[in-house]
Amino acid sequence: MNSRTLFFVGLILCATGVVSPPMALLLGLVYGFSFPHPYHVDSRNLSRFLLQASVVGLGFGMNLQDVMHAGRSGLAYTAGGIAFALGFGLLAGRLLSVNQKTSFLITAGTAICGGSAIAAVAPIVEADQEETAVSLGTVFILNSIALLIFPAIGWAFHLSQQQFGLWSALAIHDTSSVVGATSRFGAIALVVGTTVKLTRALWIVPVSIGAALLTRSKSRIQWPWFILFFCLAAVLNTYLPSLASVSSILSNLGKLGLTATLFLIGTGLSTTTLRHVGVRPLLQGVILWIVVAISSLCLIVAGVISL
């Protein structure tokens, strides 16, 4: 069986729900480290579209009141967390002598929402292809690790579903991995994690505007419109019970889409990615991620941060 056939077999298995989200990521990683990717660019573009469409689909399985409560409570936490991550990340990058643009992209990806933030900010700071690729590689490597280890840590610390959802949203880079991790922990964790994560993703806009002002860039700001559609889906699910059967189907499709997204993300990582990233940018990303994860977990366990 050649690499193209294996790629489509893996994608179909994940898109049909035969495997769980963590297993989908593992399958993708095994493929990425074992075979040359036949559709590297197409796969990256498809994963970006699938992620946004799937998040909207998840909205059809959520109650608007729960979304509003988690969103309001998470707004202050995400603001504080992003400010801390941006400051600490840029300082770490300077101390490690990481390229300035690469350092900013890694920091923005960790602080806000992984690859989506990097893709939005890179044109504004005029990052070249190599700087963008290194930043994406760093964030995706750590994002993949987080999906696999966070549920085990949550169980070890006996976190409630609300606590785990909040911690995942504050400490995991990409929305897809937040959904993958929280869905293993429980339905409440999924609602909290997804909603607070999307609240965090909204900070793409002010951070992009700030970067544009500092660099005097005229690049177009990318607005995360899919978050608005997620909220509209929750409105329809809450106030139109006659659409319950349709909403259930769309919500399930959203979960399947996110599982397929994790497989696609996994196939994009390889030994070439690891070599390309280099030690210093990866070290910056690791240090920043560990500090954010541990500090947010400590604050949640201590009851300082709660919903």
N, C-alpha and C positions, 0 to 999 in steps of 0.2 A: 504494500500500500504506500503510495508516494505522499509527499508532504501536503500537496493540495487536497488530496482525498481525506487525509487525516484531519486537516484543518476544518473542512466542512462537516466531517463526522462529529468532531468535538463541538463545533458551534451548534449543530442540530441537537445533540444530547443536552447541551446547556439551555438552549432556547425552548426545549420541550419539557423542562423540569425534571428530567431523569436524575440529575445530580444537584446537590445543594450549592449555594453560592460559594462557600469556601472551597468545595471540591472543584467548582468551575474554575476558580482562580488557580488552583493547583494544577489542573489539567492544562490550562493556558501556559503556566510557567514551565511545565515539563516539555510542552511543545516548543516554546520559545527557546529553551536551552538545548533542545535536541535537533531542531530542524531550521533551515533558513526560511524566513517568513516570505511566502509567495505574494502576499497582498499587504505589505506593511503599511503603505500610505492609505489604501482603501480601508483597512481594518481600523486605523486610528480615526479616520473620519466617521466611519460607521459607529464606533464606540461612543464618540461625542454626541451623535444624533440619538443613538439608542438610550444613552443616559438621560438626556433631557426628556425624551418622549416617555420613558419608563417612569420618571419622577412624576410627570403629569398623570400617568396611569395610576400610580399609588395614591394620588389625591382622591380618586374615586372610592377608596376604601377607608377614608378618614372623616371623622366628624369635625365640622367647622369650629365648634366650641373648644374641642381639644387642641386643634391647630392654633387657634387664637391664644389660648392660655399658654401653651408652650412657647409660642412665638413672642408674646409679650414678656414672659419671664426670662426667655433666653436672650433678649435683645441687649440687656445691660451686660450679661456675662460674655456674650460674643464681642461686644465693644471693648470691654476690659481685656479680654484674652487676646484680641487682635492687636491692640495697642502694645501689650506686653511682648507678644511674639515678634512684632515688627521691630521694636527697639532692641530686644535681646538678639534676634536673628542677625540684624545688621551689625551689631557689635561683635558677635561671634565670627561673622564673615570677615570683618576687618582684622580681628586678631589672628585669624587663620590665613590671611592674605589671599582670600578668594577674590576672583575677578568681580569688580563692583556690580556689574549688571547681573552676572550669574548669582551673586549673593542676594541681590534684591529679589530676583525671581524665585529663588529657593525659599526665601523668607516669606514672600507674598503667598506662595503656594501652600506653605505650612500654616500661615496665619489665617488664610481665608478658605479656599476650597480646592487645593491641589492643582491639577492640570488646567481646570477652567480658569483659575486666577492667573496662572502663568500665560495661558493663551491670550487672555485679555490684556495683560500688562506688557507683554513682550514687545508688541509693535510701538507702544507708547514710549518706552525707554530706548527704542531702536536697538534691541538686542538682536544679534545675528543668529544664524541657524544653529551654530555650535553652542552658543550660550543658552539658547532655548532648549536644545536637546539635552544638554547636561543637567539643566534644572528639572526638566520633565523626568529624566531618568532617575535622578535622586529622589524626587517626590514619589514616583511610582514604586520604586523599590521599598521604601519605608511604608507606603500605603498598603502594599501587599502583605508586609509583615504584620501590620496593625490588624488587618482583617482576621488573620489566623490566630493571633495571640490574645487579642482583647477579650473575647468571651471567656477564655480560661482565667484571665486575671479577674474579671468581674465575678466569676463564680468563687474564686479563691478568697476574695474580699467580701463575699456575701452581699454584693450590691443589690439594691432593689431594681426593678425594671426601669423606674424613672431615673434613678441614679446612673444606671449603666447607659441609658439612652442619652442623658445629658453629657456624660463623660465622653462617649463615642463622638458626639457631635462637636465637642470642644477640642478633641485630641486626635481624631482621625482626619486625614487630609481630604480624600474625595468622597462625594456623596454616595457613590456606588458601594464603597467599602463600609461606610456608615450603615447603609441599609443592609448589607450582607452580614455585618457583625450583630446589629440589633435584632435582625429577624431570627437569628439563632437564640437570642436571649428571651424574646417574647413579644407579644403584640403591642403592649404598652411601650416597651423600649423602642420598638419600631416607630411608633407615632412620635414619641418625644425626640428620638434621634433624628428622624427625617426633618421634622419641623424646625428644630433648633439649628440643624445643619443648613437648611435653606435660608434661615434668618442670617446665619453667618455668611452665606454666599452673597447676600445682598450687599455686603461691604465691598464687593468687587467695584461697584460704581464709585463710591467716595474715594477709595484707594486709587483707582484709575484716574480720577479727576485730579487728586493730589499729585500723582506722578506726572500727569500732563502739565500741571502748573509749574512744577519744579524743573522739568526738562524743557518746558515751552514747546511741547509736542503738539502737533495739529492732527494726530491720528484719531480716528473715530473711536469713541467709547463704546464697548460692547455691553449692552444692557441684558441682564439675565431674564428674558421674557418668560422662560419656562416656569419660573417661580410664580408669576402671576397666574398662569394657566393651572398650576398645581392648586392654588387657592380657589380658583373658579371651579375646579373639579370637586373640591371639598364642599363648596357651596351647593353644587348640584346633588351630591350624595346626601347632604344633610337635609335639604329642603324639598327634594323631589323623590319621595319614597317610591313613587311609581316606576322610577328608573332603577330600582334596587338590583334587578337581575342584570341589567346592562352594566351598572356600576361594578358589580361583582366580577363580571368578565373582564372589564377594563383594568380593574385592580390586579387581578391575577396575571393579565398580560404584562402589566408593569413589573411585577415580581420576576416573571420569566425574562423580560427584557433586561433587567438589571443583572440577572444571572449570566445571560449571554454577554453583557458588557464586561463583566469580570473576566470571562474567558478571553475576550479580545484584548483586554488590558494585560493579562498574563502573557499572551503570545507576543506582546510587544517588548518584553524584557528578555535579554539574552546575555551571553558572555561579552558580546560586543558592547552592549549597553553599560555593563559594569566597567569595562576598560575605558570607555569613552567618558564616563562620569569623573573618574579620577578620585584620589584620596581626599583632598581638601574639601571640595564641595560636598562629598558624601559625609565627611566628618561634621561639617557645619550642619547639614540636614539632620544627622543622627543626634547631635548635641541639642539642637533646638527642639526636635521632636520629643526627646526624652524629658527635657525640662518642662515643656508644655504638658506632656502626659502625666508626669509625676505631680506637678504642682496642682493641676486641675483635679486629679484624683484625690489628693490630700484635702483640698478645699471641700470637695463633695463629701468625703467620708467624715470630715469634721463638722459638716452641716452648714458651713459658711455659704456654699452654693447649693441651692435647692429650687425645686419648682413648686 
